[in-house]
Amino acid sequence: MTGPTRWSIDPEASRVEIDGASSVHPIRAEAAGLAGWIQSIGPTGALEPGTEVSGFIAIDVQRLGSGNPLIDRETRRRIQARRHPQITGEIVAGLVVADGSLDLTGIIEFRGERIEVEGSMVATLLGTDRLLLEGASRFDVRWWGLRLPRLGLLRVYPEIDVSVHVEADREG
């Protein structure tokens, strides 16, 4: 068995997109600047079935933007961005199952609350030294204690769809 292969996330090429909804209109926020690392441990160092995966990813909440300064300001206030400046994700158990598909168990920390989540991503090698990870999951922001606004006819729904596009370079 070869040693671990470690990949550094390229912040300029990696991004997150968050889609939510209200009773009035859709809500979309996105950000580049993801940082962190991915590590794989398998028989050959490649991402083949049976390879174990771990990792860590973070985004500064100040980078998230909807394009509407009023919505962004209110969102930062509600999520307590000054007190909790980052959203982080840690892969605590991951396994390549087939054709680059990863089954993952992780911890997402948001607003000081740590919640265990499960999901999947697709890993694609771009040459020998670049890795692409893509995935999407649906979350309920109330899991992290977020209270949603309700003003008159405006209601913000708690479910959000989060998509990530991560590019990483092999270290060493």
The 8 nearest C-alpha neighbors of each residue, nearest first, counted from 0:
[[1, 42, 43, 41, 2, 44, 40, 3],
 [2, 0, 43, 42, 44, 3, 41, 40],
 [3, 1, 40, 4, 0, 44, 41, 43],
 [2, 4, 40, 39, 5, 38, 44, 1],
 [3, 5, 39, 38, 44, 40, 2, 6],
 [6, 4, 38, 170, 37, 169, 3, 39],
 [5, 7, 169, 37, 168, 167, 36, 170],
 [8, 6, 36, 167, 168, 35, 9, 169],
 [7, 9, 167, 35, 36, 34, 166, 10],
 [8, 10, 167, 11, 12, 166, 13, 7],
 [11, 9, 32, 33, 13, 34, 12, 8],
 [10, 12, 9, 32, 13, 31, 33, 14],
 [11, 13, 10, 9, 166, 14, 165, 31],
 [14, 12, 165, 10, 164, 166, 33, 31],
 [15, 13, 31, 164, 30, 163, 33, 32],
 [14, 16, 163, 30, 29, 162, 164, 31],
 [17, 15, 29, 162, 161, 28, 163, 18],
 [16, 18, 161, 28, 27, 160, 29, 159],
 [19, 17, 27, 160, 159, 26, 161, 28],
 [20, 18, 159, 26, 25, 27, 158, 160],
 [21, 19, 25, 26, 156, 155, 24, 22],
 [20, 22, 155, 23, 154, 24, 156, 25],
 [21, 23, 154, 153, 24, 155, 20, 152],
 [22, 24, 21, 153, 25, 154, 152, 20],
 [25, 23, 21, 22, 20, 26, 19, 153],
 [26, 24, 20, 21, 19, 27, 23, 18],
 [25, 27, 19, 20, 18, 24, 28, 21],
 [28, 26, 18, 65, 17, 19, 25, 29],
 [29, 27, 65, 64, 17, 16, 63, 18],
 [30, 28, 16, 63, 15, 64, 17, 65],
 [29, 31, 63, 62, 15, 14, 64, 32],
 [32, 30, 14, 13, 33, 11, 15, 10],
 [31, 33, 10, 11, 34, 13, 14, 58],
 [32, 34, 10, 58, 13, 57, 31, 14],
 [35, 33, 57, 10, 8, 56, 32, 58],
 [36, 34, 56, 55, 8, 7, 57, 33],
 [35, 37, 7, 8, 54, 55, 6, 56],
 [36, 38, 54, 6, 5, 53, 55, 7],
 [39, 37, 5, 53, 4, 52, 54, 6],
 [40, 38, 52, 4, 3, 51, 50, 41],
 [39, 41, 3, 51, 50, 44, 4, 52],
 [42, 40, 50, 44, 43, 51, 39, 0],
 [41, 43, 0, 1, 44, 40, 50, 45],
 [44, 42, 45, 41, 1, 0, 40, 47],
 [43, 45, 41, 4, 1, 42, 40, 3],
 [46, 44, 43, 47, 41, 50, 42, 39],
 [47, 45, 50, 95, 99, 44, 48, 39],
 [46, 48, 45, 50, 95, 49, 99, 97],
 [49, 47, 96, 95, 97, 50, 46, 94],
 [48, 50, 95, 94, 47, 96, 51, 41],
 [49, 51, 41, 95, 48, 40, 94, 47],
 [52, 50, 94, 40, 93, 39, 41, 49],
 [53, 51, 39, 93, 38, 94, 40, 50],
 [54, 52, 90, 38, 37, 93, 91, 92],
 [53, 55, 37, 90, 36, 89, 38, 56],
 [54, 56, 89, 35, 36, 88, 90, 37],
 [55, 57, 35, 88, 34, 87, 89, 36],
 [58, 56, 87, 34, 86, 33, 35, 88],
 [59, 57, 33, 86, 85, 60, 32, 87],
 [58, 60, 85, 61, 62, 84, 86, 57],
 [59, 61, 62, 85, 63, 84, 58, 80],
 [60, 62, 59, 63, 84, 80, 75, 64],
 [61, 63, 60, 30, 59, 64, 31, 58],
 [64, 62, 30, 29, 60, 61, 28, 65],
 [63, 65, 28, 29, 66, 71, 62, 30],
 [66, 64, 28, 67, 27, 71, 29, 63],
 [65, 67, 64, 68, 71, 28, 70, 27],
 [66, 68, 65, 70, 69, 71, 64, 72],
 [69, 67, 71, 70, 72, 66, 65, 64],
 [70, 68, 72, 71, 67, 73, 74, 66],
 [69, 71, 73, 67, 72, 68, 74, 65],
 [72, 70, 68, 74, 69, 73, 64, 75],
 [71, 73, 69, 75, 74, 70, 68, 76],
 [74, 72, 76, 70, 75, 71, 77, 69],
 [73, 75, 71, 77, 76, 72, 70, 78],
 [76, 74, 80, 72, 78, 73, 77, 79],
 [75, 77, 73, 79, 74, 78, 72, 80],
 [78, 76, 74, 79, 75, 73, 145, 146],
 [77, 79, 75, 80, 76, 74, 110, 145],
 [80, 78, 76, 77, 82, 81, 75, 83],
 [79, 81, 84, 83, 75, 82, 78, 60],
 [82, 80, 84, 79, 83, 75, 76, 78],
 [81, 83, 80, 79, 84, 110, 111, 78],
 [82, 84, 80, 110, 81, 85, 79, 111],
 [85, 83, 80, 81, 60, 59, 82, 86],
 [86, 84, 59, 60, 58, 83, 87, 57],
 [85, 87, 109, 58, 57, 108, 59, 60],
 [88, 86, 57, 108, 56, 107, 85, 58],
 [87, 89, 107, 56, 106, 55, 108, 57],
 [88, 90, 55, 106, 105, 54, 91, 56],
 [91, 89, 105, 53, 54, 92, 104, 55],
 [90, 92, 105, 104, 89, 53, 93, 106],
 [93, 91, 104, 90, 103, 53, 105, 52],
 [94, 92, 103, 52, 51, 102, 53, 104],
 [93, 95, 51, 102, 101, 52, 50, 96],
 [94, 96, 101, 48, 50, 49, 100, 97],
 [95, 97, 48, 100, 101, 94, 49, 102],
 [98, 96, 48, 100, 99, 95, 47, 101],
 [97, 99, 100, 96, 47, 48, 95, 121],
 [100, 98, 122, 97, 121, 95, 123, 101],
 [101, 99, 121, 97, 98, 96, 95, 120],
 [102, 100, 95, 120, 119, 94, 96, 121],
 [101, 103, 119, 94, 93, 118, 95, 100],
 [104, 102, 93, 118, 119, 117, 92, 101],
 [105, 103, 117, 92, 116, 91, 90, 93],
 [104, 106, 90, 91, 89, 116, 115, 117],
 [105, 107, 115, 89, 114, 88, 116, 113],
 [108, 106, 88, 114, 113, 87, 109, 115],
 [107, 109, 113, 87, 112, 86, 111, 88],
 [110, 108, 86, 111, 112, 107, 143, 113],
 [109, 111, 83, 112, 78, 143, 108, 79],
 [110, 112, 109, 108, 83, 113, 143, 82],
 [113, 111, 108, 109, 110, 143, 114, 144],
 [112, 114, 108, 107, 106, 111, 109, 115],
 [115, 113, 106, 107, 116, 112, 108, 143],
 [116, 114, 106, 105, 107, 113, 117, 104],
 [117, 115, 105, 104, 106, 114, 118, 107],
 [118, 116, 104, 103, 105, 115, 119, 102],
 [119, 117, 103, 102, 104, 136, 116, 120],
 [118, 120, 102, 101, 103, 134, 100, 121],
 [119, 121, 134, 101, 133, 100, 132, 122],
 [120, 122, 100, 133, 99, 132, 101, 134],
 [123, 121, 132, 99, 131, 100, 120, 124],
 [124, 122, 131, 130, 125, 99, 132, 121],
 [123, 125, 130, 126, 129, 131, 127, 122],
 [126, 124, 129, 130, 123, 127, 131, 128],
 [125, 127, 124, 128, 129, 130, 123, 131],
 [126, 128, 129, 125, 124, 169, 130, 168],
 [127, 129, 169, 168, 126, 130, 125, 124],
 [130, 128, 168, 125, 167, 124, 126, 127],
 [129, 131, 124, 167, 166, 125, 123, 168],
 [130, 132, 166, 123, 122, 165, 124, 167],
 [133, 131, 122, 165, 121, 164, 120, 166],
 [134, 132, 164, 121, 120, 163, 165, 131],
 [135, 133, 120, 163, 162, 121, 119, 132],
 [134, 136, 162, 161, 163, 160, 137, 133],
 [137, 135, 161, 160, 138, 162, 118, 134],
 [136, 138, 160, 159, 161, 158, 139, 135],
 [139, 137, 159, 158, 140, 160, 136, 161],
 [138, 140, 158, 157, 141, 142, 159, 137],
 [141, 139, 142, 157, 143, 145, 138, 158],
 [140, 142, 144, 145, 143, 139, 157, 146],
 [143, 141, 140, 144, 139, 114, 145, 138],
 [144, 142, 141, 112, 140, 145, 109, 110],
 [145, 143, 141, 142, 146, 140, 112, 110],
 [144, 146, 141, 143, 140, 147, 78, 77],
 [147, 145, 144, 141, 148, 77, 140, 157],
 [146, 148, 155, 145, 149, 157, 156, 154],
 [149, 147, 155, 150, 154, 146, 153, 77],
 [148, 150, 154, 153, 151, 147, 155, 152],
 [151, 149, 153, 152, 148, 154, 155, 147],
 [150, 152, 153, 149, 154, 148, 22, 23],
 [151, 153, 150, 154, 22, 149, 23, 21],
 [154, 152, 150, 151, 22, 149, 23, 155],
 [153, 155, 149, 22, 21, 152, 156, 148],
 [154, 156, 21, 147, 20, 148, 22, 157],
 [155, 157, 21, 20, 158, 154, 19, 147],
 [156, 158, 139, 140, 159, 141, 155, 147],
 [159, 157, 139, 138, 156, 19, 140, 137],
 [158, 160, 19, 138, 18, 137, 139, 161],
 [159, 161, 137, 18, 17, 136, 138, 19],
 [160, 162, 17, 135, 136, 16, 137, 159],
 [163, 161, 135, 16, 15, 134, 17, 160],
 [162, 164, 15, 134, 133, 14, 165, 135],
 [163, 165, 133, 14, 13, 132, 15, 166],
 [166, 164, 13, 132, 131, 163, 133, 167],
 [165, 167, 131, 13, 130, 9, 8, 12],
 [168, 166, 8, 7, 130, 9, 6, 129],
 [167, 169, 129, 6, 7, 128, 170, 130],
 [170, 168, 6, 128, 5, 129, 7, 171],
 [169, 171, 6, 5, 168, 7, 4, 128],
 [170, 169, 5, 4, 6, 168, 128, 7]]
